[in-house]
Amino acid sequence: MDPSVSSGLMTRRTLKFMLVNGRTPSSPSLCVLCCKPIGLDYVREIDTRLAYCDAACYANHRINALLTWSPLDRVRVHEAASQTSMV
């Protein structure tokens, strides 16, 4: 079964990041988490255009961001995600 179909309801998927292989950024850049220089392979967050040296740094940045949210912020995000998945 297609994971985007749940109980007959379609859910919307959004792309959060892209993996870039074999291409350096046009200007010298550093990883926003660990400050290592960005090489030929890196991860770029689409909304913010921030660059990460690898998938592990991107994942750690996302986890750290979630841990700093207040419980009220987490509830609001959960509610918004629940409403979006029912559209």
N, C-alpha and C positions, 0 to 999 in steps of 0.2 A: 504494500500500500504506500502511496506517495505520502511522505511525512508532512507535506503542506496541507493535507486533507485530514481533518480531525472531526469525527462525528458528523460528517456531511458539511462542515463549515470550512471555507477556505481561509487560510491564514496568510498574511502578507509577510514576505521575507524581505529584509533589507540587508544590503551588503555594508559591512562596517569597515572592512579593511581590504587591502589587496597586497599580494605578494609580488615583489618586483625582482626579476631574475636577470642578471647580466646587464644591468644598466645602473649607472651611478646618477645621483641627482645632478641637475645642471650646475648648482653651486655647492661647494663643500658643505656638508651637513654633519651634525652629530646626533646620536641617539638621544631622544628626550629623557630616557630613563637612566642609562648608564654612561652617557657622554662619550661613547666610543665613536670613531669616525664611521660614517655610513659607507659600506663597500658596494660591490656589484650586486649583492642579493640583500634585500631588506624588506621590511613591512611598512606600508604607509596607511595611516588611518584616513579614510575618505572624507569624513566631515570636517576634520581639523587640519588635514594634510600634514600631520606630524609624522616624522619618520622614526622608526625603531630599527636597531641593528639586526634583530631576528625575531622570530615568533615568540620566543620565551620572554624577551623584554616587553613585547606588546601585551602578552597575557599577564605578566606581573604588574604592568601599569594599570590594566583594566581591573585586576583584583584589588590593588591598592586603592584605586578610585572608589570602588564599591564599599570597601571597608571604612572609608572616611565619611560615607553618607550617614545622615541621622536616620533613626528608625522611621520617622515621618516621611523622609525622602524615599526610603525603600518602599513604603506602603503606596506612595503616589505613583512610583514607577510601576509597581505591580498592578495597580488599578488601571493605569493607562495601557499597559500591555494586555490586560484582560479585555478591555474594551476594544482595542485594535484587532485582537484575534477573533472577535465575534462579528466583525464587519464583513 
